[in-house]
């Protein structure tokens, strides 16, 4: 039931949000303004990977992503190794994104109503809290939507992604008014090593592209649509990432990024001298990060579904609800594990 446009939005939805909304505070202190090149390096590597995915997604249009490709070409044992990496990657990134969402939700509540969720309920134990409740609520909401059905999830995701792209374009336009070439004068303060180290951290914000390949069995004309969706998604994501990072480092000295929560919102507030852009951006981040979490959890359940069908893990994971046609027990188990990670582990640890 998923067409080319919705599938492209799956790729964009799973990708934008993780990186651009909070990875700048991790990457800019390491690379300086040259973080723009870090994004470019990560995009080239992601592009080479995307070409491989596009080739294989057209040839083997099933729901297991690179696990299925490994299974079809080099056998069960390597496929299990690939599956282990995939599940870890999807699980950890979904948890990291949910924690990032919690930060932006606090920023939004503070802007709109002047109150914040208490630290005890919005921070990990290591950061002086008890449990990150907003992150867990987000995962719960995504789970309910995924249990409803794939088509419904794809429609909701498309709306969220269009809002998110609009918000980032708005950031670029407003951010240009704060452009200060002096901020770019010391372009690569930490040299090539800083650029490549930051690219390693940033790469994790490109991994959503492969979520397209987990929808293989729910897509119309997969042989044509899956390769196209992967390439279109990569193009949209790379363009937006590079423009946003360039505007961000030109509008704010690189020394101010370290430890900055909800960084893009803070940059806009400084440029305009008012709080409304920050509020708008925080709202956009809350919506867009929801879509990332939704697609990443979707991807993880579909990989487990395929593994169970191949007899690699218990058959419970490919049991489908006869009414909604979704793997309900699988979705609930995945959500519970991700919720534990998001509730108890701080974002910097998850991001690394």
PALUMTOR-416577 format. One record per residue (C-alpha): residue in three letters; y, x, z. Coordinates in steps of 0.5 Angstrom, whole numbers, plus 2048, in hexadecimal, padded with zeros to 3 digits. Example, Ala and Ser with C-alpha at 12.3 -4.5 7.8 and 13.67 -1.06 7.14 Angstrom:
<lovexs>
ala7F7819810/ser7FE81B80E/
</lovexs>
This chain:
<lovexs>
unk800800800/unk805806800/unk8098087FA/unk80C80E7F7/unk81380D7FB/unk81080B801/unk80B811801/unk8118167FF/unk815813805/unk80E81480A/unk80F81C808/unk81781C809/unk81681780F/unk81081C812/unk815822811/unk81C821812/unk81D82081A/unk81982581C/unk81D82B81A/unk824829818/unk82582581E/unk82482A824/unk821831821/unk82783481F/unk828835827/unk822839827/unk82383C820/unk82A83E820/unk82A843826/unk825847823/unk82884781B/unk82F84681C/unk833842816/unk82D846812/unk829840814/unk82A83D80D/unk82684280A/unk82184180F/unk82083980D/unk82083C806/unk81A841807/unk81783B80B/unk818836805/unk81583B800/unk80F83C804/unk80E834805/unk80F8347FE/unk8098387FC/unk805834801/unk80882E7FE/unk8068307F7/unk7FF8317FA/unk7FF82A7FD/unk8018277F7/unk7FB82A7F3/unk7F68287F8/unk7F98217FA/unk7F881F7F3/unk7F18227F2/unk7EF81F7F9/unk7F38197FB/unk7F0818802/unk7F3817809/unk7F181E80C/unk7F6822809/unk7F482A809/unk7EE82880D/unk7EB824807/unk7ED829802/unk7EA82F806/unk7E482A807/unk7E3829800/unk7E48307FE/unk7E1835803/unk7DD831808/unk7DC82E80F/unk7DE834813/unk7E4836810/unk7E682F810/unk7E582E817/unk7EA834818/unk7EF831814/unk7EF82B817/unk7F082E81E/unk7F683181C/unk7F882B819/unk7F782781F/unk7FB82C823/unk80182C81E/unk80182581E/unk800823825/unk805829828/unk80B827823/unk80A820824/unk80B82182C/unk81182682A/unk814821826/unk81381C82B/unk817820830/unk81C82182C/unk81D81A82B/unk81E819832/unk82481E832/unk82781A82D/unk826814830/unk829816836/unk82F819832/unk83081282F/unk82F80E836/unk835813839/unk839811833/unk83980A832/unk83880883A/unk83A80E83E/unk83380F841/unk82D813840/unk825812842/unk824816848/unk82281D848/unk81B81C84C/unk819817846/unk81C81B840/unk81A822841/unk813825842/unk811828849/unk81382F847/unk81A82D845/unk81B82984C/unk81882284A/unk81281F84B/unk81081C845/unk81481B83E/unk81481383E/unk818812837/unk813817833/unk80D813836/unk81080C834/unk81280E82D/unk80B81082C/unk80980982E/unk80D80682A/unk80B80A824/unk803808826/unk805801826/unk80880181F/unk80280581C/unk7FD80081F/unk8017FB81B/unk7FF7FE815/unk801803810/unk8057FF80B/unk8097FD811/unk80A804813/unk80C80680C/unk81180180C/unk814802812/unk81480A811/unk81880980A/unk81E80580E/unk81E80B813/unk81E81180E/unk82480E80A/unk82880D810/unk826814812/unk82881780B/unk82F81380C/unk830816813/unk82F81D810/unk83381C80A/unk83981A80F/unk838820813/unk83982480D/unk83F82180B/unk842821812/unk840828813/unk84482A80D/unk84A829810/unk84882E816/unk847833811/unk84983A814/unk847840810/unk848844816/unk842841819/unk83E844813/unk84184B813/unk83C84E817/unk83784B813/unk83084F815/unk83185281C/unk82A85381D/unk828855816/unk822854812/unk81D853818/unk82284E81B/unk82284A815/unk81A84A814/unk81984981B/unk81D84281B/unk819840814/unk813840818/unk81683C81D/unk819837818/unk813837814/unk810832819/unk81582D816/unk81282D80F/unk80B82B811/unk80D824810/unk80C824809/unk804825809/unk80481E80D/unk80581B806/unk7FE81D805/unk7FB81A80B/unk7FD813807/unk7F8814801/unk7F480E802/unk7F9809803/unk7FE80B7FD/unk7FE8087F6/unk7FC80D7F1/unk7FB8137F5/unk7FA8187EF/unk8018177ED/unk8058157F3/unk80281A7F8/unk8048207F4/unk80B81D7F2/unk80D81A7FA/unk80B8217FC/unk8108257F8/unk8158207F8/unk815820800/unk816827800/unk81C8277FB/unk81F822800/unk81E826806/unk82082D804/unk82682B801/unk828827807/unk82682C80C/unk82A832809/unk83082E808/unk83082B80F/unk82E832812/unk83483680E/unk839830810/unk837831817/unk837839818/unk83E838814/unk841833819/unk83F83681F/unk83E83E822/unk837840822/unk837842829/unk83883B82B/unk831838828/unk82D83B82E/unk82A836833/unk82F83082F/unk82C829830/unk82D82482A/unk83082A827/unk833826820/unk836821824/unk83A826828/unk83C82A822/unk83F82381F/unk843821826/unk846828826/unk84882781E/unk84B82081F/unk84D821826/unk84A81A828/unk84481782A/unk842812825/unk83F817820/unk83A81A825/unk838813827/unk837811820/unk83381881F/unk82F817825/unk82D810823/unk82B81281C/unk827818820/unk823812824/unk82180E81E/unk81F81481A/unk81B81881F/unk817811820/unk815811819/unk81381981A/unk80F817820/unk80C81181C/unk80A815816/unk80781B81A/unk80381681E/unk800812818/unk7FE819815/unk7FA81B81B/unk7F681581B/unk7F5815814/unk7F281C814/unk7EE81A81A/unk7EB814816/unk7E9818810/unk7E581D815/unk7E2817819/unk7E0814812/unk7DD81B810/unk7D981B816/unk7DD821819/unk7DF81D820/unk7DD817823/unk7DD81081E/unk7E280D823/unk7E7810820/unk7E680D819/unk7E580681C/unk7EA801818/unk7ED7FB81B/unk7EA7F5816/unk7F17F2816/unk7F67F7816/unk7F27FC812/unk7F4802817/unk7F080781B/unk7F2804822/unk7EE808827/unk7F080E823/unk7F780D824/unk7F780B82B/unk7F381282D/unk7F8816829/unk7FE81382C/unk7FC814833/unk7FB81B832/unk80181C82E/unk805818834/unk80281D839/unk805823835/unk80C820834/unk80C81D83C/unk80A82483F/unk80C82A83A/unk81482C839/unk81682C832/unk817834831/unk810835833/unk80E83082E/unk812832828/unk810839829/
</lovexs>
